[in-house]
Amino acid sequence: MNGGAISADGAESGRRAQAKEERRSRIVRAARDLIRETGDTDLSMRMIAKRAGVSLTTPYNLFGSKRAVVLAVFEDERDFVVRFGRLQAANALDRIFDAHDLGMRYFIEDPDFYRTLWKALLNTQGADSTGLATPERLERSRAAWRALLEAAQDEGLLEPAISADLLERSLSSFANGTMLSWAMGAVSTEALGPTTALGYALALRGAATAAGAALLQARILRCQAQLAGD
């Protein structure tokens, strides 16, 4: 009898969790659709709840704030971790640029949507001056890129005496500047990928060993050719 009760409780708990996840997915889809339709991330919770077919309290209960809903849209759109895990690269430097190309693909395939999200992401006028880039999200991203740079050091392609942490910060600053220029229309969608890759390659060449420098020089020439044909 007790075993049956435990099983029933477990099944009920599983159904509640599934229903909660289904409501969460509906809210994220609703917000994503509204952002695409309006070109604006400043959505009201009432609009989101109505589109998702849930009560007004549900988005607050599941996410806590409108800002958290929009951030969930950004995160859900980017199944980056799964795709990144499938990458096969000949060396650690190529893996860095493969990761870059993978990230750029999202923006190139849906530029209007991602421009809207990046404007919100880079908006630092909120109460905590981080826009949508929460400290937790920033640290996850930084840790992933540091790991890629450290792998290149381990393979003898980047100088181990140069701080991977500081190098990651330099790359991130350049990437954010390029993304801001793209979001504001100063860099075309076609030029976004090679522009960022060229900046990465130039920065990394300054930290490269002789073996790494040869790989990066070839990358620089390819990026220049792409931009010349833009």
N, C-alpha and C positions, 0 to 999 in steps of 0.2 A: 504493500500500500504506500509506504513512504517513498519507495523508488518511483512509483507511478506519479506521486505528487511532485517529486523533484523534476521528473521528465516533463511534466506538464508546465511547471514553472519555467523551465529552461526554454521550452518551445514558445511560451508566451513572451518571454524576454527577447527571444530571437525575432519574433514577429514585430515587437515594438521597435527594436533596433532597425529592422528592415523598413518599417513605415517611416521612421525618423529620417533615414538616409534618402528615402524616396522623396520626402517633402523637401529635404535639403537640395536635392538635385533639381527639383521643380523650381525652387526659388532661384538657384544659380542660372538655370536656363532662362527663366523669365527676365532676370536682370540682364543677361547677355543679349537677349532679343531686344529689350528696351534700349540698351546702349547702342546697338546697331541701328535701330530705328530713329533714335533721337540725336545720336552723335554726342551724347552727354552722359557723364557718370553721376551727375547730381540728381539722382532719382529719389523719389519719395518712397518710403516703406509702403505706403498705401498703394502706390502704383505697382510695386513689385508683388505685393501680396495678392492684389486683384488679378494680375496676369498669371500668377502661379496657382490661383484657385485655393488659397489658404487664408486663414484668419489673419488680421493685422498683427496679432501678438506672435504668430509663429515665426516670422523672420527675426524678431527680437529675441525670442527664446532660443533659436538655433544659432544665431550669429552674434547677437548683442548690439550691433550697430549697422547703419547703412554702409559705412566705410568697410566693415568686415565683409559685407556681401559683395561689394565691388572687388575687393581683394580676392575673394573666393572665385570670382569670375576669371580673374587674371591667372590664378593658380590652376583652376580646372581646365582652362584652355590649353595649358602647356603641360602635356603629358611627357615632359622633357626627360624625366628620370628613366622612364621605360625605354624611350628611344635612345637615350644616351647609353644605356646599358648594352644596346645592340651594336654600338659602333665598333668597328674593327680598324685599327690604324697601325701603320708600319712602325711608328715610333711615338714617343710621348709628345713631341712638338706637333706632329700631325694630329694627334688626338685633341690637342688644344684647339686647333683650327677646325677640326671636325665638329667639336662641341660648339664653337662659334657659328659655323655654317648651319648647324641644326637649329640654334636659337634664332638666327636671322630668317630662317625659312618661314617661321610663323608670321613675322612682320611682312615679308614679301608676298605671302599668299593672301593676306587679309589686311592690307595697309590701313584702310580707313578705320577699321575697328581698333587696331592696335595703336594707331596714333591717338585715338581718344583715351585708351587706357594709359598710354605712356604720359600723356599730359597730366593725368590724374596722379600717376606714379611719381612724377617729378615735381608735382606741386607741393611746396614746403610751407604753405601758408596756414596749415592746420595747427591745432593746439599743440601738438608735439613736434612740429616742424619736420616730419618725416614723410608727409604725403601718404601714399599707400605702401611705401617701403618700410615696413615695420622692422624693428631691430632684429626680431627672430628671423624674418625672411632674408634680411641683409646678411646675417651671420651664416645662414645655410648656404647662400650663394657664394659668399667669400670662402667658406671652408671647401666647397667643391672646386673652386678655381685654384686655391692654394694647393690642394692635393694634386691637381694636374701639373702645376709648376714644380712641385717637389718631385713628381715622377720624372719630369724632364731633367731635373738635377741629378736624380739617382741614375739616369741613363747616360750621364756625362754630356748632356746637350746644353745645359745652363750651368753657370758657375755656382757652386754650392756656397761660396762666400757671400753671395748677394741674397739678401733676405727675400724669401718667397712671399712673405707677408707684405713687405713694402712694394714688391713688384706687382702683386695682385692689386694693391691699392692704386698704383699708377695705371694699370690696364683698365681698372674699373672707372677711374676718373675720365680717361679718354673715351671709353665706351659710353658713359652717361652723357658726356658732352656731344658726342656724335648722335646719340639717340634723341637728345633735346633738339639738335639742329634738324633732324629728320622729322620729329613731331611738329616742329614749327614750319616745315616746308623748305628749309634751306638746303637740305640734302635730299636728292631724289631717292625713291624706293629702289631703283635699279642700282644706284651707286652706294646704297647703305652697306651691303655686305662687304664689297671690296674696300670701301673707305675704312671701315672698322678693322678689317683684317690687315690692311696695310699699316695702320697705326700700331696694331699688336706686333706685327713682324718687326717694325722699326724699333719699338721699345724692347722687344725680346732680343734683338740682335746685339744691343748694348750689354746684355747680360749673358750672352752666349759663349760657349767654348768654340774652338775652331770647327768642330764637327757640327755643332748647332748652327753656327754662322753660315755655313754652306747651305744648309737646308733652308734657313730663313732668307738668304739672298735669292734663292730660286723662288720662294714664296713672294718676296717683294716684287720681283720682275713680273710675276703672273698678275699680281694685283694692279700694278701700273698698267699692264696691257689691257686689263679689264676696264679700268677707269678711262684709259685713252679712247676706248671704243664705245664709251657710254654716250 
